[in-house]
Amino acid sequence: MDINEFYFLAKLAAELTDSKISLITILEEKEPKSIAEYGILLDQIPSFVSLSVELLGNTKDLVVFENLELEPNFKSTHPTLKNFPIQFFIGIPLLSKGKEGILLGFLLVFDEKPKVLNENQMKLLKEISLRVLDLISQKQNELPISELILQGRNPGDSALSVYGSNEAITEIKKIERELRASEAAFRGNFDNAAIGMALLDEHGKWLRVNKRVCEIVGYTETELMQLTFQDITHPEDLLADLTYLEELVADKRKFYQMEKRYFHKNGDIVYIILAVSMVKNDEGKVLYFVSQIIDITEWKLVEQKLKITLAKNQAILDASTLVAIISTDTEGIITEFNHGAEKMLGYYAAELIGKFTPQIFHIEKEVEKRGKLLSSEYNRQFEGFEILTYNAKIGKPNTLEWIHKRKDGSTFPVLLSITAVKQNDKISGYLGMAVDISELKKAEAEIKSLLDITSEQNNRLKNFTNIVSHNLRSHSFGISGMMDILQRTYPDYFQNEMMSLLLGATENLKRTIEDLTAVIKVNLAQENYELIDIEQVVQKNLESLALQILESKLKVEVNLQGQCFVRVIPAYLDSIVLNLITNAIKYKAKDRDSFLRISGIRKNRFIEVQFEDNGQGIDLKKHGDKLFGMYKTFHENKEARGVGLFISKNQIETMGGKIEVESTVGLGTKFTVFLPYE
């Protein structure tokens, strides 16, 4: 009897049914005990023996579960099923020969996949079980246990028997158990390894692979057994792999490791790290190669994306010739220096990278001044590179004007922005971006000079205007006064047409000078702005015009939402409201009841105040472009002078607002005044 034959038969049963696990158990004092197993570790045997007891119950009959999930009465919570989701199970009873048919044990097969065995498989399984039964029966009857150790076949395929003493038998059994344990441990580690593991023959044919290898390349174990590793290796990597293999066989190396590519079953490229070692027999012949395979496809794809991103970033850095981009480590040593920095500062990148800090471009006195400001603000001393980067380090905006010094010693102003570069929320360096603002500073100086000149000219113009306004007004009032005296003293003179025309011209000159004075006051006003409630201004003007509103029978409605506050010049706002209300009174309709609706709403950054009436209206197609012009009138109103809207528009725009109009002849007019509330 070959005491290893039980293990052979257990393995044969598993392979015959294409299953992962098999056991042979015998009953000792009515308790099942495994005498051979395949596909599991030694410490897992008790769990599977226990599971088989639950699945078999007390039966002596053949038990088959083709798919445990479909069994209506199967509600097992056995712990083994958590780690091994068994779906298929078959238990073949081992019954002693004779009438009684005593149950000696079972041949058990487990698998994670459901399956249906064909007639031939069932027949062969029963034959295996009969052979197991014969071996159990022969165990005590064949030869004295003290003499027989082993029966089997030698390398020449002839029968072999070895005899020995009880002591020898005991020792060999001990060695055998250790070998079985070692083999089971290797088998468990091999099958359940997190990385791919495979055994290949000297020609590269796959002998055995674990589940992870199949997952990596997409082939089933059966499919791989029909291939060699050369069949799925990328052609560009094959020569290096074969060269290493030859060196391994020639004992030029103990193992080799390389990065290579496989073709997945679906055609995709799989990147792997391959480690290969070799096992030889005593004669030095290659038994098999052991390959360990780690899938690094995701790493490679990320690496490729990173390389593309870095290349793009480098291209951006290189293309930025108008901006100096300089990066440093946490100590300030320059790590990147783009073409823009080279062009701006006159250094080559190779002169500075890894050698200097950006302080080489700064004026020492300017840095010291900045350091004193920081020391005063944070109540501690600052020095060196920290002066440039401290605000960036604590997350504050850090964009300042500096004077930079070129390699040739010349200086120029820059606007420098420094940002902290972080990795995993930890500062790994700093990035500085500088723009040459020499032209901007030059333009700024020119603008300041122009503003100074303009301011001086405005002051002169203001003085000139005040003088002209004052003198003209004085002379105008003098002429008007003399004409008034003449008219009272010599009334008959004014019966003369020429004197009447002269009197009219004098009055027109007086009014014109008054209007010009009002416009000058608007354009040259430097009054203070105040926060004013529009509703109060409207109500004050309605009270002032109450008699005119009553006589004109104008119905006034005021709907100002909440407190409509605007920041304006008070006198201007008062003038604007007064002018728009009096216009509604002057140009009301004569054939219907008239109204004026004053409303306001806050929108965006403006308060919109609307003055809407149903008066005579204005033909905007005809007069729209000159509506706010000086001395422009659009109705037969003898009192109209064409100055009010002109002045109101100037006042509104002076305060940062605007005015719009909608009007239809015969229907009415709506003026909308936009005034800033901030």
Number of C-alpha atoms within 10 A of each C-alpha: 18 16 17 14 16 21 19 14 23 26 21 17 26 22 15 15 19 15 21 17 22 27 29 27 21 21 13 10 7 10 11 19 19 17 14 22 26 26 19 19 18 16 11 11 17 14 13 22 19 14 16 21 14 12 19 19 9 8 11 18 13 14 16 17 18 18 17 20 14 11 10 7 8 10 9 12 8 12 10 16 15 9 7 12 13 19 18 20 25 22 24 23 25 27 18 17 12 7 6 8 11 13 17 19 28 27 28 24 28 26 22 16 16 17 16 12 14 9 9 10 14 14 11 15 22 18 12 19 23 18 16 21 21 15 17 18 14 12 14 10 9 11 12 11 15 14 14 18 22 17 16 15 12 10 7 7 8 8 10 12 13 10 14 13 13 15 10 14 18 13 12 14 14 12 12 14 12 12 12 18 15 14 14 19 16 13 17 16 15 20 20 14 15 14 16 24 25 21 23 20 16 15 11 17 19 22 17 18 21 20 18 21 24 19 14 22 21 17 15 14 17 12 11 21 15 11 14 16 15 17 15 18 19 16 13 10 15 17 13 12 20 13 10 18 22 12 14 18 20 10 11 11 13 12 18 16 15 14 14 18 22 23 18 18 15 9 11 11 16 20 23 21 15 19 16 21 18 21 13 12 9 6 6 9 11 14 13 21 25 17 19 19 22 18 21 17 16 11 12 14 12 12 12 12 12 12 12 12 12 12 12 12 12 14 12 12 20 15 13 15 16 14 19 23 24 23 24 23 18 17 12 21 20 22 19 19 23 22 20 22 25 18 15 20 20 14 16 15 17 10 10 17 17 15 11 14 20 17 17 13 16 16 14 12 9 12 19 15 12 16 20 17 14 18 15 12 9 10 10 10 11 19 14 14 16 15 20 24 21 16 17 19 19 10 10 11 12 18 16 12 14 19 18 25 19 18 15 9 10 9 16 16 18 20 16 21 19 23 20 23 18 11 8 6 7 9 13 14 20 23 19 20 18 24 18 20 17 14 11 12 14 11 12 12 12 12 12 12 12 12 12 12 12 12 12 12 12 14 13 12 13 16 12 12 18 16 12 14 16 14 12 17 20 14 12 21 17 13 17 19 13 12 18 14 12 14 17 11 10 11 12 11 13 17 11 10 10 11 15 14 11 13 17 13 13 18 15 13 17 20 15 17 19 16 19 15 18 13 19 16 16 18 13 15 13 9 12 9 13 12 14 18 15 21 19 14 16 19 13 15 17 18 10 12 15 12 11 14 18 10 9 16 14 18 13 16 13 14 13 18 11 11 13 19 19 21 18 24 20 18 11 20 22 16 16 19 21 20 17 19 22 17 15 28 22 17 20 25 20 10 8 9 13 21 20 23 17 21 17 22 17 18 11 9 11 18 22 22 22 23 21 24 28 23 28 22 22 22 15 15 9 10 14 14 9 14 19 20 17 16 16 17 18 14 12 8 10 7 7 15 14 17 19 22 21 17 24 25 18 19 25 22 13 17 16 13 18 19 19 11 16 15 21 16 13 14 13 22 22 22 17 19 22 24 24 20 18 11
